[in-house]
Amino acid sequence: MARIAVIGAGMGAMAAAARLAVAGHRVVVHERTQTYGGGVRRYERDGFGFDTGPGLLPLPAVWRDLFVKTGKEPLEACVDLVQVDPSSCHVFADGTRVSLPNASRAGVVAALDESLGAGAGRRWGDFLVRAREAWDRTRRPLLEEPLWPNWQVLAEREPYPAVPHKRLLRTRRAGTLHEIGAWELRDERLACLLESHALAHGLDPRTAPASAAVLPYLEHAFGMWYVRGGMRELARAVYERCVARRVEFAFGAEVTAVVGKDGRAAGVELADGTVAGADHVVAGVDPVRLRDLTGRPLDGDGDGDVRASPVATGRFTLLLALRGEREPGAAHRTVVHAPDRGAEPAFAASSGVDGAGRPTVTVLRPDDPALRPDGAHESAVVSAVAPADGAWEDGERVRHWTDLLLEAARPALPDLRERLLWHEARTPGHTGEETGAHHGAVPAPALAAGDGRFLHAANTTRLPGLYRVGGWSHPGGGLPHSGMSGALVAGLIVEGPEFRGSR
């Protein structure tokens, strides 16, 4: 039995802890805040409840696997998991609306043809076929296996089979998600639909590689799911599974250093000066904090590490308490697309745009009695990608973004201004306080190609005995990817460096 010290109680860290405990190891989780879940939290006030992190769950099989492998009770016995239908409603700048059925290619094709015109559905369906090929090529190396030592192969090879595009006697193939929309979908609204999947993860479609096509495919193939009571219920269930497997949790226990001995990690030092010895240390923290904890750079050639994506983004979110009941047939999720795709404010500075326009926003309106005081009220969450730049103490900036999101959300929330009882603004600064991430940045899923800028650091490090877990490590951010990172780290510790993933 080995002693395992886990830094942080985020979703990936808890997934690793539960698996390691079942394998017979003694696991202690050190969490600097007073609760678990990382960015998967809940805000409550006046009988209203809100998810402040992810609001929906793609690829629930990752968490089903965790519960099967760590106990007798399956996931569905611990949470009420329901499929969202329609998967999403989209409102485009020209006023066109389309509701997309969940996990139904034929249904999506028919809905797009009806709303956007004949041929739109076929073009989107053909794109999904190509996206599936990219998914098949990258699923194992990006989700199910530790990052390859020769990760440069993933960085250089574009897995998306782009359609040749002829222009001015030249034949070109799409290398970015934006080019796929322009050259293959050939409809501004379809391009917005495609790019919204990148924006949802804080990726700029103009720089995201074509391999980001796997993001809409993942949603199409596996559907979108919701946990009744809010996504915080999933975090609760994972925490309780850890406790049932005798994982120990120390809350309010900030780790200030990773202790080394004989050239390997040997424990952690806490803020009160105590040292907790360990045979392995699992760090669920962002690269900036991990560097500070170890006092050494862990990136570089030879250990599988890669460069970080150049633009750090977070989330600006409004929690809305509304009077009046939710109208029948309202979609759980509505995406209201920006009128100018090139002026998304999260990317304005990095792209040289002078000023910024209205952002694309996602409006979540769960039909969940647990999140409202009674049937005469409704809770809703409006969010947009925002810069993670550490400048969110500026009250004027917060007010400006609040006005932007309230205006943008109006097509999804009838009579919003009249119904609004109160709102709570949450900035990347709040995310940073809760997760410890530098400036409140939110990691995106790992993607192939793009010269490695969209891969994440390997789960192993240059310091033997120290492992990375969670969204800032391979295979990246998002609930499914964080869960997979926990499985990979547990496999590497239990089976050793020869571990190559479950089959």
TIVO-627298 format. One record per residue: x, y, z of N, C-alpha, C in turn. Coordinates in steps of 0.2 Angstrom, whole numbers, plus 5000, padded with zeros to 4 digits. Layout:
N
XYZXYZXYZ
...
END
This chain:
503
500449945000500050005000500450065000
500350114995500750174995500350224998
500750285000500450345002500350394997
499750414995499650464990499450524993
499750584991499550654993499250684987
498650704987498350734982498250814983
498450854979498350924980497750954976
497250974980496650994977496150944976
495450964977494950924977494450934971
494750954965494450964959494150894957
493750894951493450834949493950784946
494450804943495050754941495350724946
495550774951495950744957495450694961
494850704962494450664965494350594962
494350604955494250544951494850494952
495450524952496050494953496050464960
495850504965495850484972495450414973
494850414970494450364971494650294968
494950304962495250244959495850224963
496250264965496850244969496750214975
496150234979495950204985495750134984
495350124979495050054977495650014976
496250034973496749994971497149974978
496950004984497249984990497750034993
497750094990498250144992497950194997
498350225002498050275007498150335003
497550375002497550434999497250485003
497650545003497450605007497450665002
496850695002496750754998496750815002
497250865000497350925003497050984999
496551015001496151064998496151125001
496451184998496551245001495851285003
495351265000494651295001494251255006
493651265007493251235012492851185009
492851165003492451124999492751084993
492451044990492651004985492351024978
492650994973492351004966492651054962
493151094964493551134960493051194957
492951194951492551244948491851224947
491651164949490951134949490651154956
490351214956490051234962489351264961
489051284967488351304967488351374971
487851414968487751484972487051474974
486851494980486151494982486051564986
485451584984485151644987484451644987
484051664992483351674992482951614989
483151554990482851504987483051484980
483451524977483651514970484351474970
484451434965485151394965485351394958
486051404957486351414951487051364951
487151334945487751304944488251364942
488851374945489351424943489851394939
489851334938490351304933490051274927
490251214925489851184919489151174921
488751184916488051174917487751114914
488151074909487851014906488450964906
488350904904488850854904488850814898
489350824894489450784888489850714890
489750664886490150604887490050574894
489450564896489350544903489750474905
489850434899490250374900490850374904
491150434904491750434908491650424915
491150464918490950454925490550394926
490250364922489950294923490450244924
491050254920491550204921491850214928
491950274930492250284937491850254942
491150264942490750234947490750154947
490750124941490750054940491450024943
491950064941492650034944492750054951
492350094954492550104961492050084966
491550044964490950024969490449994965
489949964969489349934967488849974964
488750034966488250074964488450114958
488050104952488150144946488050214947
488250254942488150334942487450344943
487050314939486250334939485950314946
486250274950486050264957486150324962
486650364960486950414964486650484962
486550494956486250554953485750544948
485250594947484750584942484950614936
485250574931485550604925484950594919
484850654916484350654911484650684905
484450664899484650684893484250754891
484650804888484250864887484050864880
483450884879483150884872482650934871
482750984866483250984862483950994865
484450974861485150984864485351054865
485051094860485151174860484751204855
484651264857484251314852484751364850
484751384844485251434842484851494839
485051554841484751614838485351654835
485251664828485751694824485651774823
486151804821486151874821485551904816
485351864811484851884807484151864809
484151844815483451824819483251754818
483551714813483451644812483551604818
483051554820483151514825483151444823
483451404827483451324825483551294832
483151244833483251194839483451124836
484051104839484351044837484150984842
483950934839483750874843484450844846
484350804852484950784855485150714852
485750704850486050644847485650614842
485350654837485050624831485250664825
485650624821485950654815485350674810
484950624809484350634805483950694807
483850704814483450754816483750824816
484450824817484750884816484750904808
484850864804484850874797484150904795
483650874797482950904795482850974798
483050984805482951044808483351104804
483951084802484351134799484051154792
483851104788483551114782482851154782
482451144788481851184789482051254790
482551264795482651334797483151374793
483651344790484151374786484051374779
483651324777483551314769483851244767
483551224762483751164759484451154757
484751104759485451094758485951104764
485651154769486051164775486151104779
485651064780485651004784486150954781
486150944774486650904771487350924772
487450984771488151014772488450994779
487951014784488150994791488250924792
487850884790487850814790488550784787
488650804781489350784778489950804783
489850864786490450894790490450844796
489950824799489950774805490250714803
490150684797490550624794491250634794
491550694792492250704792492450714799
492050744804492250754811492350694814
491850644812491950574815492550544814
492850554808493450524806494050554810
493950624811494450654816494450624823
493850614825493750584832494050514832
493850474827494150404827494950404827
495250454824495950464823496250484830
495950524834496250554840495950534846
495450494846495050474853495550444858
495950394855496350354860496950404862
497350434858497950464860497750534864
497150554863496950614867496450604873
496250544873495750534879495950474883
496150424880496250354883496950334885
497450374882498150354883498550414886
499050394890499450444892499750484886
499950544887500250584881500850544879
500850534872501450504869502150534870
502650504871503350534872503450574866
503250544860503350584853502750624852
502550664856501950704855501950744849
502550754847502550804841502150774835
502150704835501750674829500950704830
500750704836500050734836500050814835
500550844836500550914835500650934828
500950894824501050914817500550884812
500250824814499750794810499050814811
498750844806498050864806497550814804
497150784809496750724808496150744804
495950804804495250814801495350814793
494950774789495050764782494750824778
495050874778494750934775494550924768
494050954765493850954758494351004754
494550984749494951034745494551094742
494851154743494551214741494951244736
494651254730494951284725494751364724
495351404724495151474723495751504720
495651544714496151574711496751534709
496551474706497051424703497451394708
497251394715497551364720497051314724
497351264726496951214730497151214737
496751234742496951234749496451194753
496651174759496251134764496251174770
495651174773495551204779496051184785
496351234788496751214793496551244800
496051284800495751304806494951294806
494651294812493951294812493551344808
493851404808493551464805493551444797
494051414795494151404787493651344786
493551294790493051244789492351274788
492151324792491551354791491451394785
492051434783491951474777492051434770
492451384770492551344764492151284763
491851254769491551184768490751194770
490651234774489851244776489551294772
489851344770489651394765488951424767
488951444774488351474776488551504783
488451574783488651614789488351584796
487751554795487451534801487651464803
487851424798488151354800488851374803
489151424800489851434802489851454810
489351494811489151514818489051454823
488651414820488451354824489151314825
489551304820490151264821490651304826
490751364825491251404829490951414837
490351404838490051414845490351354849
490551294846490751244850491451254852
491851294848492551314851492451364856
492051414855491951474859491751444866
491351394866491151364873491651344877
492251324874492851304878493351354878
493251424876493651474876494151474871
494051444865494451434860494251484854
494751524851494651564846494551524839
494051524836493951484830494451504824
494651564825495151584819495851554820
495951534826496651494828496551424830
495951404832495851334834495951294828
496351234828496451194822495851164820
495851134814495251104811495151044815
495551014819495450954823494950974828
494751034830494251054834493551034832
493551004826492850974823492650924828
493050894832492850834836492350864842
492450924843491950954849491250954847
491050974841490350964839490150894838
490650854836490450784835490350744841
490750764846490650734853489950744856
489750804855489050824857488550784853
488650784846488150754842488150674844
488650644845488750574845488450544852
488650584857488550564864487950604868
487750654865487250694868487450734873
486950774876487150824881486650804887
486950804893486550774899486550824904
486050824909485950864915485850824921
486150844926486050814933485550854937
484950824938484450864942484750884949
484550944950484850974956485451014955
485651014948486251054946486851004946
487351024942487950984941488350984947
488251024952488551014959488450944962
487850914960487650854962488150794960
488450804954488950764952489550764956
489750824958490350834962490150804969
489550814971489450784978489450704977
489250674972489250604971489950574971
490350614967491050594967491450594974
491250654977491550664984491350604989
490650584988490450534993490750464991
490850454985491150394983491850394985
492250444985492850444988492850434995
492450464999492350455006492250385008
491750355004491550285005492150235004
492650255000493250214998493850235003
493650275008494150295013494650335011
494550385006494950435004494850485010
495450515012495450565018495450635014
495050685017495050745015495250795020
495650845019495850895023495750965020
495150995022494951055019495251115023
495351175020495751225023496451215024
496751165020497451145020497751165014
498051215014498451245008499151215007
499251185002499951155001500351214998
500951225001501451274999502051254996
502151184996502751154993502651084992
502951054986503050984985503750964988
503750924993504350904996504750854992
505350864991505750814987506250774992
506450714990506950674993507250624989
507950624988508250574984508050584977
507950644975507750654968507050644966
506650634970505950614969505450654974
504850654972504350684976504250644982
504250674988504150634994503650654999
503150704997502650735001502550804999
502150835004501950905003502050935010
502151005009502251045015501651095015
501251105021500651135021500851205024
500351255023500451325025500651335033
500451285037500551285044501251255046
501651235041502351215042502351135042
501851105043501851035044502050995037
502350945037502450905031502150835031
501750825026501450755025501850715020
502150665022502550625018502050585013
502350565008501950525003502450484998
502250434995502650394990502550424983
501950454982501750484976501350554978
501450604974501050664974500650674968
500050694968499650704963499350774963
499550814958499450884959498850904954
498250924957497750954952497751024952
498251054950498351134950498551154943
498551214942498751244935499551254935
499751254929500551254928500851314932
500551364933500851424937500951404944
500451374947500451364954500951304955
500951254950501351194951502151214951
502251264947502951284946503151314953
502751354956502851384962502951334968
502551274968502551224973503151184972
503451174967504051134966504651174966
504651244964505251284964505651264958
505351234953505751224947505351214941
505551234935505151224929505051144928
504451124926504351054924504251044917
504251104913504151094906504851094902
504751064896505351064892505450994888
505950994884506050934880506150874884
505950814882506150754886505650724891
505150764893504650734898503950744895
503850754889503250744886502850814887
503150864890502750924891502650964884
502151004884502051044878501951114880
501851164875501751234876501051244877
500851294881500151304883499851354877
499251344876498851384871498951464873
499151504868499351574869498851624872
498251604872497751654874497351624880
497351654886497051624892496351654892
495851614893495151644894494851614900
494351654902493951624908493151634906
492751644911492051644910491751704914
491351744910490951794914490251774914
489951774920489351734921488851784925
488251784923487751814926487251764929
487051764935486551724938485951764939
485451744936484851784936484251754940
483951794944483351774948482751804945
482351764942481751794938481051784941
480651824941479951814943479551794937
479051754938478651724933478951654931
478451614929478651544928478951534921
479351484920479651464914479151444909
479151474903478651464898478651394895
478151364894478151294891478551294885
478951234884479351224878480051264878
480151304883480851334883481451294883
481951304879482451264878482951264885
483251214887483651214892484251254891
484551254884485151284882484951324876
485151394876485051434870485751474869
485951464863486551504861486351564857
486451624859486351684855486951704852
487051704846487651714842487751794841
488351814842488551884841488451904834
488251974833488151994826488852004822
489452004826490052014822490551954825
490651904821491051844824491751864825
491951914822492651934822492851984828
492252004832492352054837492252024844
492251964845492151934851492651964856
492351994862492852034866493351994870
493251924870493751884874494451884870
494351894863494951884859495151954856
494852004857494952074854495652094855
495952094861496652114861497152074858
497052004858497551964855497551964847
496951984844496851984837496952054834
497052104838497152174836496552214834
495952184837495352224835495352284840
495152334837495052404840494352404843
494352394850493752384853493452314853
492852304855492552234855491752244854
491452194851490752194851490352154856
489752134854489352094859489552024859
489651994864489951924864489351874862
489551814860489051754859488951734867
488351724868488151704875487751634875
487851604880487451544882487051554887
486351534886485851544892485651474894
485651464900485451394903484851414907
484351374905483651384909483451314911
483751284916483551214918482851214921
482451164919481751154921481851114928
482051144933482251104939481951134945
481451104948481151134954481651144960
482251104960482751114965483151184965
483051214959483451274958483051344958
482451334961481951394961481551394967
481351444970480951444976480251414975
479951424969479251394968479151404961
478551374959478351374952478251444949
478251494953478151564950478851604949
479351564949480051594948480451554944
480951574942481451544937482151564939
482651514938483351534939483651524932
484051564930484451564923485151584924
485551554920486251574920486451594913
486751654912487051684906487751684906
488151654901488851664902489151674895
489751704895490151714889490851704890
491251694885492051684886492251754887
492751764892493051834894493751824895
494151874894494851874895495051854903
495551814904495751794910496451834911
496351904913496951944913497051974919
496651954925496851984931496552054932
496152084928495952154929495152154930
494952104934494252104935493952144942
494452174945494252214951493952284949
494052294942493752354940492952354939
492652394944491952394944491652414937
491952464934491652484928491652434922
492152394922492252334918491652284919
491552274925491052224927490352244925
490252314926489552334924489552334916
490052354913490052354906489852274903
490152224906490052164904489352134906
489152164912488452144914487952174909
488052234907487552264902487652224895
488252204893488252164887487952104887
487952064893487651994893486852004894
486652054897485952064898485652074891
485952124888485652134881485652074876
486252044877486351984872485851934874
485651924880485251864882484451874880
484251934878483551954878483251904873
483551884867483151844863482951774866
483351754871483251684874482851694880
482751754883482351764889481851824888
481251804886480751854885480651894891
480551964890480352014895480952004901
481552004899482051994904482052044909
482152104906482152164911481552174916
480952154913480352164917480352104923
480652044921480651984925481151984930
481752024929482352014933482252044940
482252004945482252014952482952044955
483452004953484152024955484651984951
485252004950485751964947486351964951
486751914950487451914953487951904947
488451944947488951944942489551904945
489751854941490351814942490951824937
491451844939492051854934492551804934
493051804930493651754930493951764937
493951824940494251834947493951784952
493251774952492951724956493151654955
493251634948493451574947494151564949
494551614949495251604952495251594959
494851624963494751614970494551544972
494151514968493851454969494351394967
494651404961495051344958495751354959
496051424961496751434961497051444954
496651444949496951444942497151524941
497751534938498051594937497551644933
497351694936496851744934496151714932
496051654935495351624933495251594927
495851574923495751544917495451474917
495151454912494751394912495151354906
495351294907495751254902495251224897
495451224891495051194885495351124884
494951074881495151014880495751004875
496150954876496650944871496450934864
496850964859496750954852497350934849
497250894843497850884839498050934835
498650934831498850984827498951054830
499051104826499151174829499851174832
500351144830501051144832501051124840
500551094843500651074850500351124854
500151184852499851234856499251214860
498851164857498251144860498251084864
498851054865498950994869499151024876
499050974881499150994888499750954891
500050974896500650944899500450874901
500950824900500850754902500750744909
500350694911500250674917500850664922
501350634919501950624922502350694922
502850704926503350764926504050734926
504450784926505150774926505350754933
504950764938505150744945504750684946
505150624947504850564948504350564954
503850534954503350524959502850584959
502950634955502450694955502050684948
501450684949500950684943500450744943
500250754937499750804935499150774934
498550804937497850784935497450844935
496850834931496350884931496450924924
496050974923496051004917496651034914
497151054918497751084916498251034913
498050964914498550914912498150874906
498550834903498250794898497650754901
497050744897496950774891496550834890
496650884896496350944895495750954899
495351014898494851034902494151014900
493651024904492950994903492850934907
492250924909492150864914492350804911
492250784905492450714903493250704903
493550764901494250754900494650754907
494350794912494550794918494550724922
493950694920493850624923494350574920
494450584913494950544910495650554913
495850614915496450624918496550584924
496050584928496050544934496150474933
495850444928495950374926496650364924
496950404920497650404917498150404923
498050454928498550454933498550394938
497950374939497850314943498150254940
498150244933498450194929499150194930
499450254929500150264929500450244936
500150264941500350244948500250174949
499750144948499650074949500050024945
500050044938500349994934501050014932
501250084933501850104932501950134925
502550164923502550194917502450164910
502350094911502150054905501450054903
501050094908500350094907500150134901
499650104897499550134890498750144889
498450144895497650154895497250094895
496650104897496150044897495950024890
495849964889495649944882495049904883
END
